[in-house]
Amino acid sequence: MIVGVRNSKLERVVAVDWSGRVDAAGQRRHIWAGVWTADSAGDKGKFALEGGRTRDELIAWLIEMGRETPRMVVSVDCCFSFPAWFLAEHGCTTVFDFWRHVTAGHGERWLARECEDVMRDERFWGKPHKRPAQFCGEGLHRSMRFTDMDNKIKPKLLEGDPERAAKVKGITPKSPFQIGGSGSVGTGSLRAMPFLLALHEAGFRVWPFESASLEGKRPKPLLVEMYTRLLTGAVAKSNAEARRVYLSAKRKADAVYAGISREVLAKAKASEDAFDALVCVVEMVRWRGEFAGLRATKDGVLKLEGITWRPGVQG
């Protein structure tokens, strides 16, 4: 179902390019936030790129901003949940139960690839461990959520939507059970869940498990799951020259990019993570009229697994 775009009263939009790194130095280097702050009229605003924070510092910063500007939407580049059957296996009837389960120590236990004291769950894979047989072939879909397959299917299945087809070209489904190797999402996701829980307990609404509450007299900040590649489209993000060419072309052809300062663009050109954060916040701002209309899903599976936000999607 497509959400109608309407005038937005959003005060701030934040896109977080997340990291599951253990070391503080790695977190400070790889965690970036693209930030848009509305002007007094609410129709224009200023873009910024923020880096240099650890996960703890980032969440404290987001909570403080949420208190200051509750009409705020934050996206985080990670999986908010796992396949519904896995949550049921652990007795979790809501995603918030699952986040508490992960926070209680299970997340780090699943990430322990080699540990004498804890038996490794072989369903969590990645170098040096290969994908388990139960997740290969016809079992591949069991390792993924519905939204993972829906967002990252082959372009030939998207013939009626050429723009989206172009953006997902070359993207293959990634499982949250993958915790090592190229494109792994599991490590960052499991290490994000305690912080997602902290944001929820601080008053953030979490879509699609809850409806947005951005309007009215008592607005609350909104948290959504993001997948950067869906918003950047095809670009060799790890290549500095490719980032420069991409941003230069956008600046010439796109009025939104034309309003971004050269200082911010320089940060995005210098860092793949900053690049992702900037491009994603730009797309969120472009479609900001959708967020207030997001409603909690009524689908039993999606209530557990979640949905990756993209323009035009609703549960």
C-alpha positions in Angstrom: 0.0 0.0 0.0 1.4 3.4 -0.9 1.3 6.1 1.7 0.1 9.5 0.5 2.6 12.3 0.8 1.4 15.3 2.7 2.9 18.4 4.2 5.2 17.5 7.0 5.8 19.2 10.3 8.9 17.2 10.9 11.6 19.2 12.8 14.4 16.8 12.2 15.4 13.7 10.2 18.4 11.5 11.1 19.8 8.6 9.1 22.3 6.4 11.0 24.9 4.4 9.3 25.5 1.8 12.0 28.5 -0.4 13.0 28.8 -3.6 15.0 32.5 -3.0 15.7 33.6 -4.0 19.2 36.3 -1.4 19.7 35.5 2.2 20.5 37.9 3.5 17.9 36.2 1.5 15.2 32.8 2.7 16.3 33.9 6.4 16.2 35.3 5.9 12.7 32.4 3.9 11.2 29.3 5.3 12.8 27.9 8.3 11.0 24.6 10.2 11.1 23.2 12.3 8.4 21.0 15.0 10.0 18.5 17.4 8.5 17.1 20.1 10.7 14.0 22.1 9.5 14.1 25.9 9.3 11.4 28.0 11.0 9.0 27.6 8.1 9.4 23.9 8.1 9.7 23.5 4.3 13.5 23.9 4.0 16.4 23.0 6.3 20.0 22.4 6.8 22.0 19.1 6.3 24.9 18.0 8.5 27.0 14.9 8.9 27.9 13.8 12.4 30.7 11.3 13.2 33.1 10.4 16.0 30.6 8.8 18.5 30.5 5.4 20.0 27.2 3.5 20.1 26.6 4.6 23.7 27.3 8.2 22.9 25.2 8.1 19.7 22.1 6.7 21.5 22.4 9.3 24.3 22.6 12.0 21.7 19.6 10.7 19.8 17.5 10.5 23.1 18.5 14.1 23.9 17.5 15.3 20.4 14.2 13.4 20.7 13.4 15.3 23.8 14.4 18.6 22.2 12.6 18.0 18.8 10.1 15.1 19.3 8.8 15.5 15.7 11.8 13.6 14.6 12.4 10.5 12.5 15.5 8.3 12.9 16.5 5.4 10.7 19.2 2.9 11.6 21.0 0.7 9.0 20.4 -2.7 10.6 17.8 -5.5 10.9 15.4 -4.8 13.7 14.4 -8.4 14.0 14.9 -12.0 12.9 12.6 -14.5 11.1 9.3 -15.0 13.1 10.0 -18.7 13.7 13.3 -17.8 15.5 11.5 -15.4 17.8 8.9 -18.1 18.6 11.6 -20.6 19.3 12.9 -18.3 22.0 9.4 -17.6 23.5 9.2 -14.0 22.3 5.7 -12.8 21.4 6.8 -9.3 20.4 9.9 -7.7 18.9 10.5 -5.9 22.2 10.6 -9.3 24.0 13.2 -10.3 21.5 15.3 -7.1 22.1 15.2 -7.8 25.8 16.2 -11.4 25.2 19.2 -10.3 23.0 20.1 -7.6 25.6 20.1 -10.2 28.4 23.2 -11.8 26.8 21.9 -14.0 24.1 23.1 -11.7 21.4 26.7 -11.9 22.4 26.4 -15.6 22.9 25.2 -16.1 19.3 28.1 -13.9 18.1 30.7 -16.1 20.0 32.1 -18.0 17.1 34.6 -20.0 19.2 34.1 -20.3 22.9 34.9 -23.2 25.3 32.2 -22.2 27.8 29.3 -21.8 25.4 28.2 -24.1 22.6 28.1 -22.2 19.3 24.7 -22.0 17.6 25.7 -23.3 14.1 22.9 -21.4 12.5 24.9 -18.2 13.0 27.5 -18.4 10.2 30.3 -16.5 8.5 34.0 -16.9 8.2 35.4 -19.3 9.3 32.0 -21.1 9.4 30.1 -21.8 6.2 26.4 -21.3 5.7 24.6 -24.3 7.4 23.0 -26.8 5.2 19.5 -26.0 6.6 19.8 -22.5 5.1 20.9 -23.6 1.7 18.9 -24.4 -1.4 15.2 -24.6 -0.6 16.0 -23.7 3.0 17.4 -20.3 2.1 14.1 -18.5 2.8 14.1 -19.7 6.4 17.2 -17.8 7.1 15.5 -14.5 6.1 12.6 -12.3 7.0 9.9 -11.5 4.5 11.2 -7.9 4.2 14.7 -9.1 3.3 13.4 -11.1 0.4 11.0 -8.4 -0.6 13.5 -5.6 -0.8 16.4 -7.5 -2.4 14.8 -9.6 -5.1 16.1 -9.7 -8.6 15.2 -6.7 -10.8 13.5 -9.0 -13.4 10.7 -9.4 -10.8 10.2 -5.6 -10.7 9.4 -4.9 -14.3 6.5 -2.7 -13.3 8.8 -0.5 -11.1 11.9 0.4 -13.2 13.2 3.0 -10.7 13.2 0.5 -7.8 14.6 -2.2 -10.1 17.5 0.0 -10.9 18.2 0.6 -7.2 18.2 -3.1 -6.3 20.3 -4.2 -9.2 23.1 -6.4 -8.0 21.6 -6.7 -4.5 21.2 -10.2 -3.2 19.3 -11.1 0.0 21.3 -11.1 3.2 20.4 -13.1 6.2 20.6 -11.7 9.8 22.1 -15.1 10.7 25.2 -14.1 8.8 27.7 -12.7 11.2 30.9 -12.7 9.2 32.1 -12.2 5.6 31.1 -9.7 2.9 27.7 -8.1 3.4 27.1 -9.6 6.8 24.3 -7.8 8.7 23.9 -10.0 11.8 26.7 -8.6 14.0 25.6 -5.0 13.6 22.0 -5.9 14.1 22.4 -8.0 17.2 24.6 -5.2 18.7 22.0 -2.6 17.8 19.1 -4.3 19.5 20.0 -3.2 23.1 20.2 0.4 21.8 17.0 0.1 19.9 15.4 -1.0 23.1 16.9 2.0 24.9 15.4 4.3 22.4 12.0 2.6 22.7 12.1 2.9 26.5 13.0 6.6 26.1 9.8 7.2 24.2 10.6 6.5 20.6 7.8 4.8 18.6 9.1 1.9 16.4 7.5 1.2 13.1 6.0 -1.1 11.9 5.4 -2.5 15.4 3.8 0.8 16.4 2.1 3.6 14.6 3.8 6.9 14.1 2.8 9.6 16.6 4.5 12.7 15.0 1.5 15.0 15.1 -0.8 16.4 17.8 0.1 18.1 21.1 2.3 15.2 22.4 4.4 14.0 19.5 6.9 11.2 19.9 10.0 10.6 17.8 9.8 7.7 15.3 12.4 4.9 14.7 12.5 3.0 11.4 14.7 0.3 9.9 16.8 1.3 6.9 18.9 -0.5 4.2 21.3 2.0 2.7 21.6 0.3 -0.7 17.9 0.7 -1.4 18.3 4.4 -1.1 21.7 5.0 -2.7 21.1 2.8 -5.8 24.0 1.3 -7.8 27.3 3.0 -6.9 30.7 1.6 -5.9 30.5 3.2 -2.4 33.9 2.0 -1.3 35.6 3.9 -4.1 36.3 7.5 -3.3 36.3 8.6 -7.0 32.9 6.9 -7.5 31.5 8.7 -4.5 32.8 12.0 -5.8 31.3 11.4 -9.3 27.9 10.3 -7.7 27.7 13.4 -5.5 28.8 15.8 -8.2 26.2 14.5 -10.6 23.5 14.8 -7.9 24.5 18.3 -7.1 24.1 19.4 -10.7 20.8 17.6 -11.3 19.0 17.5 -7.9 17.8 20.7 -6.1 18.1 19.0 -2.7 21.7 18.2 -3.2 22.4 21.7 -4.6 21.5 23.1 -1.1 24.0 20.9 0.8 27.2 22.7 1.9 30.5 21.9 0.3 31.8 21.0 3.8 29.2 18.3 4.2 29.8 17.0 0.7 33.5 16.8 1.4 32.9 14.6 4.4 30.7 12.3 2.3 33.3 12.0 -0.4 36.0 11.1 2.2 34.1 8.3 3.9 31.9 5.5 2.7 30.0 5.5 5.9 29.4 9.3 5.8 28.4 8.9 2.2 25.7 6.4 3.1 24.4 8.5 5.9 24.1 11.6 3.7 22.4 9.9 0.8 19.9 8.2 3.1 19.0 11.3 5.0 18.4 13.1 1.7 16.0 10.4 0.5 14.2 10.4 3.9 13.8 14.2 3.7 12.6 13.9 0.1 9.8 11.5 1.3 9.3 13.0 4.8 5.6 13.6 4.1 5.1 9.8 4.4 6.3 9.2 7.9 3.4 10.7 9.8 1.1 8.3 8.0 2.9 5.1 8.9 0.6 2.7 10.9 1.3 -0.4 12.8 1.2 -3.5 10.7 -1.7 -5.9 11.2 0.2 -8.8 9.6 1.1 -11.5 12.2 4.5 -12.3 10.7 5.5 -8.7 10.1 4.6 -7.8 13.7 7.5 -10.0 14.7 9.9 -9.5 11.8 9.5 -5.9 11.0 9.7 -4.0 7.6 12.6 -2.2 6.1 11.4 1.4 5.3 11.6 2.5 1.7 9.6 5.3 -0.1 6.0 4.2 -0.7 6.0 1.2 1.7 3.6 0.5 4.5 2.8 -2.6 6.5 
